[in-house]
Amino acid sequence: MAVRWGADGAGPSAREGRRGCRTAAVRASGAFAGLVLLLAGCGIRPTEVPTDAGPAPSRLPCVLDEDSASQPPRTTPAKVYLVCGAQLVVVNRYLSEQPAPGPVAVARQLLDQLLLQPSEAERLAHFTSAVPSGTALTGPRPGDPAHTLRLSVDPAALTSPGLAQLVCTLGESAAATARDTVLLGGPGSSSVRAYACDRELRANPAHTPVPTVPTMPVG
């Protein structure tokens, strides 16, 4: 029996092998199509290339978008220091206007701002306050120097970041002395000290002692 060779010069075994490959390929493509239809029927959208959408977007730490914030009526802008990223970072707040605000009135409003819970934007940017709730202040007692602020707690009992927040916030307001220091005392007849805010304190309030200068009472 004569063996017939094809025009491509391939024998019957080669032709049968190619036909088998084409049949297997058709069967494989049919199986893949069936798998695609099965996934679509289950509500699953197949994809040929794995995708990576990356992490969910988050607000940059210690960065606030305050350009669009408008100043409330009958208020005056003020700077308040909050804790963020182990340092003190200034944020904008607004105090109610008064006909003739004195140092104590300004200090109380600033303390109220430090006692507020951070706003949603501040919380997402990791801002916090270390000033303990319930902290209050009054003006000088008899014998205290002018501009003295008496806290309801001893300043030495506050955490370093909490005291640093108070000193740096009050030090840039009308509550500060002419030397940009803050005179703080505790309840009763505890001694009054002059506290100052500097760059090192703002950069690392947890590990930088708040600079102090003893102040002698005056008559």
Stockholm file with secondary structure:
# STOCKHOLM 1.0

chainA/1-219         MAVRWGADGAGPSAREGRRGCRTAAVRASGAFAGLVLLLAGCGIRPTEVPTDAGPAPSRLPCVLDEDSASQPPRTTPAKVYLVCGAQLVVVNRYLSEQPAPGPVAVARQLLDQLLLQPSEAERLAHFTSAVPSGTALTGPRPGDPAHTLRLSVDPAALTSPGLAQLVCTLGESAAATARDTVLLGGPGSSSVRAYACDRELRANPAHTPVPTVPTMPVG
#=GR chainA/1-219 SS CCCCCCTTSCCHHHHHHHHHHHHHHHHHHHHHHHHHHHHHHTTCCCCSSCCCCCSCCCCCTTCCCCTTCCCCTTEEEEEEEEEETTEEEEEEEEEECCSSCCHHHHHHHHHHHHHSCCCHHHHHTTCBCCSCTTCCEECCCTTCCTTEEEESSCGGGSCHHHHHHHHHHHTTSTTSCTTSCEEEECSTTCCCEEECCCHHHHHCTTTSCCCEEECCCCC
#=GC SS_cons         CCCCCCTTSCCHHHHHHHHHHHHHHHHHHHHHHHHHHHHHHTTCCCCSSCCCCCSCCCCCTTCCCCTTCCCCTTEEEEEEEEEETTEEEEEEEEEECCSSCCHHHHHHHHHHHHHSCCCHHHHHTTCBCCSCTTCCEECCCTTCCTTEEEESSCGGGSCHHHHHHHHHHHTTSTTSCTTSCEEEECSTTCCCEEECCCHHHHHCTTTSCCCEEECCCCC
//
